[in-house]
Amino acid sequence: MTARYDLAKIKLGKLMTDPDAEGIILDVIPDLKASPTYLVARTLTASAALKLAEAQIGAEKASELRRRVEALEALEA
C-alpha cells in the first residue's frame, strides 16, 4: 500500500485537496495559491515542487514543511 503522504509520488495538486496537508503547506507558504507558478507546481510531485520552492522559501522552511506533512502519516497509523 502506498503511503498517503509520499511526497515523491503524490502531486502537489492532489496533496492540496487534503485539508490537513493543505493547512500545513499554507502555514509555511501562505501565498502559494496566489503565486503564478502554482498552476504549474501543482502538476509536479510534491517533492519536486518543494525543491523548486526551496529557492524562494529557504532550506529550513522546506525541511519543516516536508517533516510536518510526512508526520501526518504517523497520525493515521
PyMOL commands that place a pseudoatom at each C-alpha (Angstrom):
pseudoatom trace, name=CA, resn=MET, resi=1, chain=A, elem=C, hetatm=0, pos=[0.000, 0.000, 0.000]
pseudoatom trace, name=CA, resn=THR, resi=2, chain=A, elem=C, hetatm=0, pos=[1.299, 3.441, -0.961]
pseudoatom trace, name=CA, resn=ALA, resi=3, chain=A, elem=C, hetatm=0, pos=[1.773, 5.955, 1.780]
pseudoatom trace, name=CA, resn=ARG, resi=4, chain=A, elem=C, hetatm=0, pos=[-0.853, 8.673, 1.669]
pseudoatom trace, name=CA, resn=TYR, resi=5, chain=A, elem=C, hetatm=0, pos=[1.743, 11.404, 2.089]
pseudoatom trace, name=CA, resn=ASP, resi=6, chain=A, elem=C, hetatm=0, pos=[4.559, 10.020, -0.085]
pseudoatom trace, name=CA, resn=LEU, resi=7, chain=A, elem=C, hetatm=0, pos=[5.835, 13.339, -1.406]
pseudoatom trace, name=CA, resn=ALA, resi=8, chain=A, elem=C, hetatm=0, pos=[7.864, 11.618, -4.116]
pseudoatom trace, name=CA, resn=LYS, resi=9, chain=A, elem=C, hetatm=0, pos=[4.703, 10.123, -5.639]
pseudoatom trace, name=CA, resn=ILE, resi=10, chain=A, elem=C, hetatm=0, pos=[1.767, 12.412, -4.859]
pseudoatom trace, name=CA, resn=LYS, resi=11, chain=A, elem=C, hetatm=0, pos=[1.174, 15.514, -6.983]
pseudoatom trace, name=CA, resn=LEU, resi=12, chain=A, elem=C, hetatm=0, pos=[1.109, 18.821, -5.155]
pseudoatom trace, name=CA, resn=GLY, resi=13, chain=A, elem=C, hetatm=0, pos=[-2.397, 19.484, -6.510]
pseudoatom trace, name=CA, resn=LYS, resi=14, chain=A, elem=C, hetatm=0, pos=[-3.688, 16.232, -5.009]
pseudoatom trace, name=CA, resn=LEU, resi=15, chain=A, elem=C, hetatm=0, pos=[-1.921, 16.933, -1.723]
pseudoatom trace, name=CA, resn=MET, resi=16, chain=A, elem=C, hetatm=0, pos=[-3.632, 20.336, -1.581]
pseudoatom trace, name=CA, resn=THR, resi=17, chain=A, elem=C, hetatm=0, pos=[-7.034, 18.606, -1.575]
pseudoatom trace, name=CA, resn=ASP, resi=18, chain=A, elem=C, hetatm=0, pos=[-6.209, 17.105, 1.827]
pseudoatom trace, name=CA, resn=PRO, resi=19, chain=A, elem=C, hetatm=0, pos=[-7.279, 19.687, 4.458]
pseudoatom trace, name=CA, resn=ASP, resi=20, chain=A, elem=C, hetatm=0, pos=[-4.558, 18.689, 6.949]
pseudoatom trace, name=CA, resn=ALA, resi=21, chain=A, elem=C, hetatm=0, pos=[-1.764, 18.809, 4.391]
pseudoatom trace, name=CA, resn=GLU, resi=22, chain=A, elem=C, hetatm=0, pos=[-3.095, 21.989, 2.795]
pseudoatom trace, name=CA, resn=GLY, resi=23, chain=A, elem=C, hetatm=0, pos=[-3.182, 23.673, 6.205]
pseudoatom trace, name=CA, resn=ILE, resi=24, chain=A, elem=C, hetatm=0, pos=[0.460, 22.830, 6.811]
pseudoatom trace, name=CA, resn=ILE, resi=25, chain=A, elem=C, hetatm=0, pos=[1.539, 23.899, 3.341]
pseudoatom trace, name=CA, resn=LEU, resi=26, chain=A, elem=C, hetatm=0, pos=[-0.286, 27.223, 3.564]
pseudoatom trace, name=CA, resn=ASP, resi=27, chain=A, elem=C, hetatm=0, pos=[1.066, 27.789, 7.063]
pseudoatom trace, name=CA, resn=VAL, resi=28, chain=A, elem=C, hetatm=0, pos=[4.616, 27.543, 5.715]
pseudoatom trace, name=CA, resn=ILE, resi=29, chain=A, elem=C, hetatm=0, pos=[3.908, 29.160, 2.306]
pseudoatom trace, name=CA, resn=PRO, resi=30, chain=A, elem=C, hetatm=0, pos=[0.854, 31.399, 2.889]
pseudoatom trace, name=CA, resn=ASP, resi=31, chain=A, elem=C, hetatm=0, pos=[0.861, 32.991, -0.571]
pseudoatom trace, name=CA, resn=LEU, resi=32, chain=A, elem=C, hetatm=0, pos=[1.294, 29.745, -2.515]
pseudoatom trace, name=CA, resn=LYS, resi=33, chain=A, elem=C, hetatm=0, pos=[-2.099, 29.817, -4.249]
pseudoatom trace, name=CA, resn=ALA, resi=34, chain=A, elem=C, hetatm=0, pos=[-1.562, 33.429, -5.342]
pseudoatom trace, name=CA, resn=SER, resi=35, chain=A, elem=C, hetatm=0, pos=[1.770, 32.575, -6.952]
pseudoatom trace, name=CA, resn=PRO, resi=36, chain=A, elem=C, hetatm=0, pos=[1.743, 32.445, -10.762]
pseudoatom trace, name=CA, resn=THR, resi=37, chain=A, elem=C, hetatm=0, pos=[3.884, 29.305, -10.593]
pseudoatom trace, name=CA, resn=TYR, resi=38, chain=A, elem=C, hetatm=0, pos=[1.256, 27.443, -8.525]
pseudoatom trace, name=CA, resn=LEU, resi=39, chain=A, elem=C, hetatm=0, pos=[-0.648, 26.310, -11.623]
pseudoatom trace, name=CA, resn=VAL, resi=40, chain=A, elem=C, hetatm=0, pos=[2.468, 24.556, -12.888]
pseudoatom trace, name=CA, resn=ALA, resi=41, chain=A, elem=C, hetatm=0, pos=[3.751, 23.443, -9.474]
pseudoatom trace, name=CA, resn=ARG, resi=42, chain=A, elem=C, hetatm=0, pos=[0.527, 21.595, -8.651]
pseudoatom trace, name=CA, resn=THR, resi=43, chain=A, elem=C, hetatm=0, pos=[1.140, 19.260, -11.619]
pseudoatom trace, name=CA, resn=LEU, resi=44, chain=A, elem=C, hetatm=0, pos=[4.534, 18.220, -10.193]
pseudoatom trace, name=CA, resn=THR, resi=45, chain=A, elem=C, hetatm=0, pos=[5.145, 15.701, -7.467]
pseudoatom trace, name=CA, resn=ALA, resi=46, chain=A, elem=C, hetatm=0, pos=[5.076, 17.414, -4.103]
pseudoatom trace, name=CA, resn=SER, resi=47, chain=A, elem=C, hetatm=0, pos=[8.763, 16.604, -3.681]
pseudoatom trace, name=CA, resn=ALA, resi=48, chain=A, elem=C, hetatm=0, pos=[9.710, 18.244, -6.997]
pseudoatom trace, name=CA, resn=ALA, resi=49, chain=A, elem=C, hetatm=0, pos=[7.546, 21.289, -6.246]
pseudoatom trace, name=CA, resn=LEU, resi=50, chain=A, elem=C, hetatm=0, pos=[9.166, 21.583, -2.840]
pseudoatom trace, name=CA, resn=LYS, resi=51, chain=A, elem=C, hetatm=0, pos=[12.638, 21.511, -4.394]
pseudoatom trace, name=CA, resn=LEU, resi=52, chain=A, elem=C, hetatm=0, pos=[11.647, 24.380, -6.678]
pseudoatom trace, name=CA, resn=ALA, resi=53, chain=A, elem=C, hetatm=0, pos=[10.093, 26.326, -3.806]
pseudoatom trace, name=CA, resn=GLU, resi=54, chain=A, elem=C, hetatm=0, pos=[13.205, 25.878, -1.682]
pseudoatom trace, name=CA, resn=ALA, resi=55, chain=A, elem=C, hetatm=0, pos=[14.947, 28.612, -3.656]
pseudoatom trace, name=CA, resn=GLN, resi=56, chain=A, elem=C, hetatm=0, pos=[12.260, 31.063, -2.526]
pseudoatom trace, name=CA, resn=ILE, resi=57, chain=A, elem=C, hetatm=0, pos=[11.396, 29.851, 0.967]
pseudoatom trace, name=CA, resn=GLY, resi=58, chain=A, elem=C, hetatm=0, pos=[14.799, 28.538, 2.043]
pseudoatom trace, name=CA, resn=ALA, resi=59, chain=A, elem=C, hetatm=0, pos=[16.012, 25.089, 3.015]
pseudoatom trace, name=CA, resn=GLU, resi=60, chain=A, elem=C, hetatm=0, pos=[14.863, 25.393, 6.624]
pseudoatom trace, name=CA, resn=LYS, resi=61, chain=A, elem=C, hetatm=0, pos=[11.228, 26.106, 5.733]
pseudoatom trace, name=CA, resn=ALA, resi=62, chain=A, elem=C, hetatm=0, pos=[11.283, 23.426, 3.042]
pseudoatom trace, name=CA, resn=SER, resi=63, chain=A, elem=C, hetatm=0, pos=[12.546, 20.870, 5.566]
pseudoatom trace, name=CA, resn=GLU, resi=64, chain=A, elem=C, hetatm=0, pos=[9.904, 21.961, 8.081]
pseudoatom trace, name=CA, resn=LEU, resi=65, chain=A, elem=C, hetatm=0, pos=[7.147, 21.563, 5.506]
pseudoatom trace, name=CA, resn=ARG, resi=66, chain=A, elem=C, hetatm=0, pos=[8.366, 18.104, 4.484]
pseudoatom trace, name=CA, resn=ARG, resi=67, chain=A, elem=C, hetatm=0, pos=[8.696, 16.985, 8.110]
pseudoatom trace, name=CA, resn=ARG, resi=68, chain=A, elem=C, hetatm=0, pos=[5.238, 18.232, 9.091]
pseudoatom trace, name=CA, resn=VAL, resi=69, chain=A, elem=C, hetatm=0, pos=[3.435, 16.715, 6.091]
pseudoatom trace, name=CA, resn=GLU, resi=70, chain=A, elem=C, hetatm=0, pos=[5.229, 13.380, 6.459]
pseudoatom trace, name=CA, resn=ALA, resi=71, chain=A, elem=C, hetatm=0, pos=[4.320, 13.377, 10.178]
pseudoatom trace, name=CA, resn=LEU, resi=72, chain=A, elem=C, hetatm=0, pos=[0.647, 13.218, 9.166]
pseudoatom trace, name=CA, resn=GLU, resi=73, chain=A, elem=C, hetatm=0, pos=[1.292, 9.618, 8.080]
pseudoatom trace, name=CA, resn=ALA, resi=74, chain=A, elem=C, hetatm=0, pos=[2.193, 8.665, 11.647]
pseudoatom trace, name=CA, resn=LEU, resi=75, chain=A, elem=C, hetatm=0, pos=[-1.004, 10.231, 12.946]
pseudoatom trace, name=CA, resn=GLU, resi=76, chain=A, elem=C, hetatm=0, pos=[-3.048, 7.924, 10.738]
pseudoatom trace, name=CA, resn=ALA, resi=77, chain=A, elem=C, hetatm=0, pos=[-1.284, 4.746, 11.840]
for i in range(1, 77): cmd.bond("trace and resi %d" % i, "trace and resi %d" % (i + 1))
show_as sticks, trace
zoom trace
